[in-house]
Structures are given as structure tokens and as C-alpha cells.
């Protein structure tokens, strides 16, 4: 089975409730923006279609245009969301894992922002590290599954593709786990620390992937439950404009469900993976053989190493990690 303790994870969610509510507010605003822009586009399209004699088609094209516009805006905001929302929650969770006391209420949010700024003075650095980590993880996990493509057994290739799809979904949280490792170690070099964390992940990839796959099924089951719970209220609201029923009911329900997933459900998976990673690597050192494999197979990993070396030079040869390595894991928090 899995190696994370769900009770402890939920307990950490409770203790970081101020930040969880902050996340919920941010993602609900994003969902509202999607609904308003998509709905506005559908309304404009309906009016235009009414003039042309086909309001249904006009509403469909207008809504799709609005959805595309909202997605484009969100794409440009992704760096800010990573810096303020995701990294901030990682920062307070790391403090909690190490047994530190967190501020209450809005003070926790300000504390998280200060922690992130102390680790990443510029959001572009955090975003650059995060993008490289994601690229390296995708290449590595594709490589680990790729050997099955050479097995001459009918149906194996299809199973491998299915497994790859599930694992790619589960990778959503691994880059955040590696960012958590950087914040926890006290390193002054995010590139070098991420390099170290990636090697530690690689040499423990079977444990991490097993737990990531279990979490993927749990998270999507919870998301489906949320979708079904919000479907009824959305259907009742949308009856005000009967022409918008059907596809648009499904779309608006999906937007709301995914907003709740990003705000509340994803942090559960992220925290569980942090718990597994820190427990698994305790007392370990990066294996040079795994580093060599990553170096050989991933161009992005080589780029990460280059940035790590140049960062040390820019900061006067600052050390990647404290002399005694990452802190020892504290006793687990009490079960919620």
C-alpha cells in the first residue's frame, strides 16, 4: 500500500487552514473569472447569432472564445500563482513538518510570503527552477517506463501508455516536493539543491511513483465527488438561461470542481508526497551512479547543473547545503 499517513496530512491541512482558505479564495476568483468571461462570450455570441438566425451556434463560439481568452490570461499569471500561492503553502508546511509554531489567521499568509521572498528574491528564479524540475522529471519517468516498449508481448505497449498517462498526472506534485526540499535544507543555491533532490528522487523513484499513483486515484476520486456535489446547484442556477444548459452546465461545473481541486484537494496530495519523500531520503546521500544517469539522459538536468555552478560563482562560492546536510526528520505531528 501507500507510505503516507493521511491522518497526519489532514492534521497539517487543519493547522494551515488560513493559507488553505487563502488558496480557496484565489482559485475561486480564477473560477469566477472563467465563468464570467466564458458566459459573457456566450452571451455576446448568442446576441450575434440571434441576428444571424442561429443563437445556439453563436453562443457556443462566443463561449469558446471567452474560455480561450480567460485561459490565455491565466497562462500569463501562472508565475505569480506559483510564487504567492503554491510556494507560500509549501513554506508553511515545511515549517510545520519541522515542528515549528505557525502564526494564526492572516499572519500565517504574511509569514509565508516573507519565507518565500527570503528564499526566492525574484519570482522568475522560482519559476525557472520549477520548469526545469518538471522537464527533468518527465524525461526520467518516461525513460523508466520506456524499457517495456521493447517487450514483445501483445498489449504491453497499451498498458505502458496507460501507466505513463497516470504517472504524468501524478507528477503534478513532485516538483513542489523538490521545492519543499530546498526550503527545508537552508541551501543558498536553489539550482544545486534541486539537483541534489532530483538525484535523491531518482534513486528512490519506485517508492515515490508508487505513492504518486495511489494519490492520483484518491485525488481524482475526490474531484469526481466534488463535481457531483456541485452539479445540482449549478444546474439550478443555469436554468435562469435555459439556452445555456447542457454543455455549459457541464463546463461551469467542471470549472468549479477543478477550482476546488486546485485549492483544497491538491495540497493534500502535495503534503502526502512531501511526507513520503522526507521519510524515504532520511540519512541518504545522492548516488553518483544515478546522477550520471540523469546527466546522460536529460539535457535539462545538464542545464540545471550549469546554472548551479554559475549561481555559486555569482554568490561568491556559496555552499549548496549546510555541512551536515538536510535537517533530521522531526517526530511526526499528532494525527488529526
C-alpha positions in Angstrom: 0.0 0.0 0.0 1.0 3.6 0.3 3.6 5.1 2.8 1.9 8.4 3.7 -0.3 8.8 6.8 -3.5 10.5 5.7 -4.5 11.4 9.2 -1.3 13.4 9.7 -1.7 15.0 6.3 -5.2 16.2 7.2 -3.9 17.4 10.5 -1.4 19.6 8.7 -4.2 20.9 6.5 -6.1 21.9 9.6 -3.1 23.7 11.0 -2.5 25.6 7.8 -6.2 26.5 7.4 -5.6 30.2 7.0 -3.4 29.5 4.0 -5.9 26.9 2.7 -8.6 29.5 2.8 -6.4 31.9 1.0 -5.8 29.4 -1.7 -9.5 28.8 -1.9 -10.2 32.5 -2.4 -7.6 32.8 -5.1 -8.8 29.8 -7.1 -12.5 30.8 -6.7 -11.6 34.2 -8.1 -10.0 32.4 -11.0 -13.1 30.2 -11.4 -15.4 33.2 -11.3 -13.3 34.9 -13.9 -13.6 31.9 -16.2 -17.4 31.8 -15.6 -17.9 35.5 -16.3 -15.6 35.7 -19.3 -16.9 32.5 -20.8 -20.5 33.4 -20.0 -20.0 36.9 -21.3 -18.6 35.5 -24.6 -21.5 33.1 -24.9 -24.0 36.0 -24.3 -22.3 38.1 -27.0 -22.3 35.2 -29.3 -25.9 34.5 -28.6 -26.9 38.0 -29.5 -24.8 37.9 -32.7 -26.3 34.5 -33.5 -29.8 35.8 -32.9 -29.3 38.4 -35.5 -28.0 35.8 -37.9 -30.8 33.3 -37.1 -28.7 30.8 -35.1 -28.3 31.9 -31.5 -27.2 28.4 -30.3 -24.2 28.3 -32.6 -23.3 31.9 -31.8 -23.4 31.2 -28.1 -21.1 28.2 -28.5 -18.5 30.0 -30.5 -18.7 33.1 -28.2 -18.3 30.9 -25.1 -15.3 29.1 -26.5 -13.7 32.4 -27.4 -14.3 33.6 -23.9 -12.9 30.4 -22.4 -9.8 30.8 -24.6 -9.3 34.4 -23.5 -9.5 33.5 -19.8 -7.1 30.6 -20.3 -4.6 32.9 -22.0 -4.7 35.4 -19.1 -4.3 32.6 -16.6 -1.3 31.4 -18.5 0.5 34.7 -18.0 -0.4 34.7 -14.3 1.0 31.2 -13.6 4.3 32.6 -12.4 2.6 34.8 -9.8 0.3 31.9 -8.7 3.4 29.6 -8.2 5.2 32.3 -6.3 2.5 33.5 -4.0 0.1 30.6 -3.6 1.9 27.3 -4.1 5.3 28.3 -2.8 3.7 30.1 0.2 1.8 27.0 1.2 5.0 24.9 0.8 6.8 27.3 3.1 4.4 27.0 6.0 4.1 23.2 5.6 7.8 22.8 5.8 7.8 24.9 9.0 5.1 22.6 10.4 7.0 19.4 9.4 10.0 20.7 11.3 7.8 21.2 14.4 7.8 25.0 14.3 4.8 27.1 15.5 2.9 28.9 12.8 1.1 32.3 13.2 -2.6 32.3 13.2 -5.0 33.9 10.8 -3.8 36.4 8.2 -0.4 36.4 10.0 0.3 33.0 8.5 -0.2 34.3 5.0 2.2 37.2 5.5 4.7 34.8 7.2 4.5 32.5 4.2 5.1 35.4 1.8 8.2 36.5 3.8 9.5 33.0 3.8 9.2 32.7 0.0 10.8 36.1 -0.6 13.7 35.2 1.7 14.3 32.0 -0.4 13.5 33.5 -3.8 14.0 37.2 -4.1 12.6 37.1 -7.7 9.6 35.0 -8.8 11.4 34.4 -12.1 14.1 32.3 -10.3 11.5 30.1 -8.7 9.6 29.8 -11.9 12.8 28.8 -13.8 13.7 26.2 -11.2 10.2 24.8 -11.2 10.1 24.5 -15.0 13.4 22.7 -15.2 12.4 20.3 -12.5 9.2 19.4 -14.3 11.1 18.8 -17.6 13.6 16.6 -15.9 11.0 14.5 -14.1 9.1 13.9 -17.3 12.1 12.7 -19.1 13.3 10.5 -16.2 9.9 8.8 -15.7 9.4 8.3 -19.4 12.9 6.6 -19.5 12.0 4.3 -16.6 8.9 3.1 -18.4 10.3 3.1 -21.9 12.0 -0.3 -21.5 8.6 -2.0 -21.6 8.1 -0.9 -25.1 10.8 -3.4 -26.2 8.9 -6.4 -24.6 7.4 -8.4 -27.5 4.1 -9.2 -25.6 0.8 -8.2 -27.2 -0.9 -5.4 -25.3 2.1 -4.4 -23.2 2.6 -1.2 -25.2 -1.0 -0.2 -24.5 -0.6 -0.8 -20.8 2.6 1.2 -20.7 0.9 4.1 -22.4 -1.9 4.0 -19.8 0.6 3.8 -17.0 2.6 6.7 -18.4 -0.5 8.8 -18.6 -1.3 8.1 -14.9 2.3 8.8 -13.8 2.4 12.0 -15.8 -0.7 13.2 -13.9 0.9 12.1 -10.6 4.0 14.2 -11.3 2.0 17.3 -10.7 3.1 17.3 -7.1 6.7 16.1 -7.3 8.2 19.4 -8.5 6.6 21.0 -5.4 8.1 18.4 -3.2 11.6 19.2 -4.5 10.9 22.9 -3.9 10.0 21.9 -0.4 13.3 20.2 0.0 15.1 23.3 -1.0 13.2 25.4 1.5 13.8 22.9 4.3 17.6 22.4 3.8 18.5 26.1 4.2 20.5 25.9 1.0 21.6 29.2 -0.6 21.6 27.7 -4.1 18.2 26.6 -5.4 19.7 25.1 -8.6 22.3 22.9 -6.8 19.8 21.9 -4.1 17.2 20.9 -6.7 20.0 18.9 -8.5 20.6 17.0 -5.2 16.9 16.5 -4.6 16.4 15.1 -8.1 19.2 12.5 -7.7 17.6 11.5 -4.3 14.3 11.2 -6.1 15.8 9.1 -8.9 17.4 6.6 -6.5 14.0 6.2 -4.7 11.8 6.6 -7.7 9.9 3.3 -7.2 8.7 4.3 -3.7 7.8 7.8 -4.9 6.0 6.7 -8.1 4.0 4.0 -6.1 2.7 6.6 -3.7 2.1 9.2 -6.5 -0.1 6.7 -8.4 -2.1 5.9 -5.3 -2.6 9.6 -4.7 -3.6 10.2 -8.2 -6.6 7.8 -7.9 -7.5 9.2 -4.5 -7.4 12.8 -5.7 -9.4 12.2 -8.8 -12.0 10.2 -6.8 -12.4 13.2 -4.5 -12.6 15.5 -7.5 -15.3 13.4 -9.1 -17.2 13.6 -5.7 -16.9 17.4 -5.7 -18.1 17.5 -9.3 -21.2 15.6 -8.4 -21.9 17.7 -5.4 -21.7 21.0 -7.2 -23.6 19.7 -10.4 -27.0 20.2 -8.8 -26.6 23.8 -7.7 -25.0 24.8 -11.0 -27.8 23.2 -12.9 -30.4 25.1 -10.9 -28.6 28.4 -11.4 -28.1 27.9 -15.1 -31.9 27.4 -15.6 -32.2 31.1 -15.5 -30.8 31.0 -19.0 -32.2 27.7 -20.4 -30.3 28.2 -23.7 -27.1 27.8 -21.7 -28.0 24.4 -20.3 -26.4 21.1 -21.5 -22.7 21.6 -22.4 -22.4 24.8 -20.4 -23.8 23.2 -17.3 -21.1 20.6 -17.6 -18.4 23.2 -18.3 -19.2 25.5 -15.4 -19.5 22.5 -13.0 -16.1 21.3 -14.2 -14.6 24.7 -13.7 -15.9 24.9 -10.1 -14.8 21.4 -9.3 -11.3 22.0 -10.7 -11.1 25.2 -8.7 -11.9 23.4 -5.5 -9.4 20.6 -6.5 -6.6 23.1 -7.0 -7.4 25.0 -3.8 -8.1 22.2 -1.3 -7.5 18.7 -2.8 -4.1 19.2 -4.5 -2.4 20.4 -1.2 -3.4 17.1 0.4 -1.5 15.2 -2.3 1.4 17.6 -2.2 1.7 17.2 1.6 1.5 13.4 1.4 4.3 13.3 -1.2 6.4 15.6 1.0 5.9 13.3 3.9 6.9 10.2 1.9 9.9 12.0 0.3 11.4 13.3 3.5 10.9 10.0 5.3 12.4 8.0 2.4 15.6 10.0 1.9 16.4 10.4 5.6 20.1 9.6 6.1 20.7 9.1 2.4 23.3 10.8 0.2 22.9 11.3 -3.6 24.2 8.2 -5.5 26.8 9.3 -8.2 25.5 6.5 -10.5 22.0 8.0 -10.6 23.4 11.4 -11.1 25.4 10.1 -14.1 22.2 8.5 -15.5 20.3 11.8 -15.2 23.2 13.7 -16.7 23.3 11.3 -19.7 19.6 11.2 -20.4 18.4 14.7 -19.6 19.6 17.9 -21.3 17.6 19.9 -18.8 19.5 18.2 -15.9 22.7 19.3 -17.5 21.3 22.8 -17.8 20.4 22.6 -14.1 24.0 21.7 -13.2 25.3 24.6 -15.3 23.0 27.1 -13.5 24.0 25.6 -10.2 27.7 26.2 -10.9 27.2 29.7 -12.2 25.0 30.6 -9.2 27.8 29.6 -6.8 30.2 31.9 -8.7 27.7 34.7 -8.7 27.2 34.4 -4.9 30.8 34.1 -4.0 31.0 30.4 -3.9 28.1 29.9 -1.5 27.6 26.4 -0.4 24.8 24.3 -1.8 23.9 22.8 1.6 24.9 23.1 5.2 27.9 21.0 6.1 25.7 18.4 7.9 23.1 18.2 5.1 19.4 18.5 5.5 17.9 18.5 8.9 16.8 15.3 10.5 13.1 14.5 10.3 11.3 15.5 13.5 8.8 13.3 15.2 5.5 13.1 13.2 2.8 15.5 14.1 -0.2 14.2 16.0 -3.0 12.6 14.0 -5.9 14.9 13.4 
